[in-house]
Amino acid sequence: MYPVAIIGESLAAQLAALACGASGFHETTRYAGPEAGYRSPIVSLGANASRLLKALAPDAVDALGYRPDRQQIRFAKSAYLLAELPLGEFYEQRYGAPLVNFSARSLSQHLEKEIANPLLTSRRLEEIEQSHRLTIASAPGYAESPQQTPVTVFEATLPDHPLRRANVLWRGKGQYVEQLSDSDLVHFRFVTPSNQVFDEADWHPSLHEALDAKTHAGGIDLGSFQAKDTLFAGRVAYLSDALHSSLHCKVDGGNTAMEDAWVLSRMMENYEEDIGDGLAAYERFRRPRHRKVLAQMRDHLIRLTQPSSARRFQQHVGTALQNRLLPEIALQQQDWLYEHDVIKGFR
């Protein structure tokens, strides 16, 4: 096995280190990224990602995870329940793995102990390439810098909320809030067009404390939803979080990079004698997934920041009818994301 470098401090970079070890690549050096990058205080792993964590760090899910029992969509001002889908045991039976929320800090610390290979200080990519046969980049700084961020994100954390057992999407007037809990705290992500402020009068009283506590997290560049044509250059492989904005329109928007880490480690093992063929296979398998996930994320953002009240009303009616009268259709629409099992496909 040859020496491998991993650049970045993200969850995907940590899983890449664990996955490389599981594939027999023990001569691995880890480096901090060229930028600190954005890190959400909460991590939400659907079945497509939690099964990877279970395979590489078996104790993390049960020791640190918080399993919400339902997923809800509510109106921002009245808290009217527009739609609800079950999570918990129902979700795990359907997809073969649970949906689990984690404190990002607690999970990161746990995985660092599992890896037992400390990060070195950041170095130039060219220097790292010279002393490693393969470099895995999982850090911001490689994608083009955004020219504008028409969508702004704020975050807040509270000790509790009446709906802490649910993952809640609050729909406002062209704005939305994601609410998710870990074992100790409740986290809120406020997403709005940059030219629109949050008006407390438009939001349910249970959200007012979070609105008052919110802090600016950054912006979302619409150009970040454009899938890259290549996932490697020379002997440098890119996980998706190195190529696209680290500030996602959904808390779970970065989980694709975890899938990348696993598939790349499998290709490294399968094509040990020819790194180029292994990287080409990695790109061939992962590029369609990147395109589909990015398209879904872009649609999610545009739909929830829709400025037209008439179009929002149409969306609300469609969501309510689908989830209340035809819940199986609503579930089928998300199956492609959560049923995607790279462990089964790339052992």
N, C-alpha and C positions, 0 to 999 in steps of 0.2 A: 504494500500500500504506500502511496506517496504523501508528502506533506501538504496539508490543506490550511488555508487561512480563512477565517470568518470575520467579516467586518460588520459591526453593529451591536446594539444592545437591546434590540427589540425581542419580543417573545418568539418571533420566527427565527431570529439569529440564535437564540438559546436552544430552540428545538433542532435547528440545523446542527449544532454542536452535539446534541444527544443522538440525533439520527446518524451522523457521521460515525460516532463511536459504535453504534449498533451495527453499522455496516463494515466495521473493521478498520476504519480510518482513525487511528489513535494518535497519530502525529499531527495534531491540530493546534493552531495558534489563533487566539482570539484578539481582535483589536477593537477599540472604541471607534465609532464612526467619525467622519469628518465634521459632522454637525451633531449637536445634542439631540435634535429632533423632538417631535411632540409625542408625549405618552399620556394616554387617557388614564385617569385614576381607576377605571373599572374595565375589566375584560369580560366579554360575553362570548362564550364558545358554543356554537351550535354543534349538532352531532358530527358534521363534517370535520370539525376541529377538535372536539372533546375526545373523540376516539383516538386521535393522534397523541394527545396529551396522556391519555390512559395507557397507550402502548409504550411511551418513552419515559414517563414519570408516573407510575401507577398509583402512588400514594396521594398525589396532588389533588385529584378530583374529590376524594372523600374527606381529606384533611382540611382543604381550604375552600372547596366549592360551595356555592349557595344555589339551590335549585328553585327557581320561581315556579309557581304552579299554574300560571296562565299568562297569556299574552292578550293585551287589551288595546283597543283604539277608543279614545274618548274625546268628546268636544272640549276645547280648551276652557270655555267660560262656564258651562253648566256641569261639566264632568259626565254628561250623558254617555252611557256605554253604547258606542256605535257598533262595535264588533268584538268578539272574544273567541280565542282558540285555546284548547287545552295544551298544557305543557306537562311537566312531571312524568308520571309513569306512562301515560298515554303516548306522549312524545317519544319516550325512550323505546317503547315497544314498536312504534312505527318506524323509527329510524335506526334502531340498534345501538344508540348512545344518547346520553342526556344532553339537554341544554343547561349549561352551568355558567354562573357568574362568579367572578373572582375579583378580589382586591388586586390591582395590578402590582402593587409593591410587594404584597405577601407572596404572590405567585412567582414574581421575579426572584425574590430572595430564596424561595424554595428550590427553584430550578438551578440557581447558582451553586447551591450546595450539591445538587445532583451532578452538575457538570464538573465541579472541582478543578476548574482550569481558568484562572483569573484573566480578566481583560487586561491587555496592554494598552498603553496610550496610543492615540491616533497617529498614523503615519500616512505618507503619500501612497496612493494606490500603486504607482510605479515601483516604489521600494518594496512593497509587500509582494508584488508579482515576481520579483527577482529571486526570492528565497522560497517560493512555494509553487508547486506544479499546478495547483488550482486555487483560485480565490473565490469565495462566496460573498457577495455583497448584499447586505440586508440593512442598509442605512440610507437616510436621505443624503442628498448632495450629488446624486448621479443624474437625476432627472433635471430638465430645464427648470429654471426658477420661474414661478408664476408671475405673469405680467399684471394680473389683476385678480382680486378675490371678491367677486360680486356677492358671495354668501359669507356671513360672519357667524362664528360659533362662540358661545359662552358656556361656562360650566359652573355647577354649584354642587356642594355636598352637604347633606343634613344627617343628623343622627337617626331620624325616623320619619315615616310618612304613613298615613292610613292604608295606602295601597302597596306597601313594601313587598308583599308576596307576589306581586304581578310585575311583568315587564310592560310598561304602559307607553303608548304613543299618544301624546296630546296634540290634537289638530287645531291650529288657530287660523287666523286670517292671513294666509300666506306664510305662516311661521309654524314651527312645530317644536315639541320638546320630547326627548327620550328620557324615560325614567327607569332606572334599573338599580337593584340592590345587590350588595355583597353581604357577607355574614355580619358585618358591623354597621355599615352605613348605607344611605340612599343617595344615588348620584343622578344628576340632571344634566342633560345637554340641550342647550337652547340654540336653535338654528333659524336664521332669519336672513332675508335679503339685506345687503349692507346698507341700503338706503331706508330701512324701516326699523324703527325702535320698538322695543317691547313695552306695551302699555298694560299696566297692572289690571286695569278695568276689563281687559279682554281675557283674563285668565282666572281660573277657579281659585278661591281663597286658599285652598290647600297648597297652591304653588307660590303664593306671595312671598313666603319666607325664602324660598329658593331664588325667586326673582331678585329679591333684595341682596342676596348673597352671591349672585353670579359674578364671575370674573371672565375677562376676555381670554379665549383660548387660541384664536387665530381665524384664518379665512379658508374658504374652499375655492380652488381654482377649477373652473369648468373644464379647462384643458387637461386636467389630470384624469379625466374619464376616457381619454383616448388611449387605446391599447398600443403598446410598443410592438414594432415589427420583429424585434429580436430580443431574446432573453439572455444572450451571452455575447461576449466580444473577446476574441482570442481565448485565453484560459481564465476568463472572469465570468462567473455565472451570476445573474441577477435574480434575486427573489423580488416579488412584486412590490414590496414596501420600499425597495431602493429605486424603483422606477416611477412611482406614483406618490401623490401627496400623502403624507402620514396623517393628515387631519381628514378623516372620512365623514361622509354624511350620515353614517350609521356607526354605532359603537362596534359592531362586529364586521365592519367593512375591511379590516386588515387581515381577516383570517385566511384569505387566499394564500398569503405568503407562508403560512404554516404548511399548507398542502404542498407548496413548492419545495419546501425544505425536505419533506419526506421523499417526494418523487426524485429530486436531485440526488439524494443519498443513494436511492436504489439504482439510478443510472450510473453513478460513480462506481458502485459495486459491480454492476453487470458489464460495464465497459471499462474495466480497470486498465486494460492494456491500451485503450485508445480514448483519451479524454475528449477529443474532438467529436467522435461518434456519440459518446455519452451526453455531451452538451447538446448536440443536434437532436438526440432523442428526447431529452428533457424539454427542449423548446417545442418540439412537435406535439408532445403530450399536453403541455401546459398552456400554450398560447390560446387555443379555443376556450379554455376555462377562463382565462384572463378577460377575453373579450366579452364573454357572456356575463360575468360578474360585474364588470365595469359598466356595461350597458344597463344592467338592472339597477345599479347604484345611481347612475345618472337619471334614470326614469323615476326612481324613488325621490330624489332631490327635487326634480322639476315638478313632479306631481304634488309634493307637500308644500312647495313654495309658490303654488299657483296663485296669481294675483286676482283672477276673475272669480267673483263670488258665484256666478252662474255655473262655471265649470266645477268649482269646489262642491257645489250642491249635487251636481251629477255624480261626482266621485263618491260623495257620502251615501247617496241612494244605492249606487252599485255595490259599495262595500258592505252596507247593511244587508241588502238582499242576498248577496253571495254568502256572507258568513252566517246569517241567521237561518236562511232557507236552504242553502246548498253548501254546507260547511265542507263537504268532501271535495268540492271544486276548489275552494280556498286552500285546502291542504295540498291538493295536487299541484297548485301553482308554486308552492314552495318546496316541493319534493326534490326538484333538480338540485337545489342548493344543499339540503341537509342529507339527502341520501348518497351524495357523492362520497365514495369511500376509497381513498387512495391507498389505504392499508390493504384492502382486499385486492385491488387492482395491481399494486406494485409492492409485493412482498419481497 
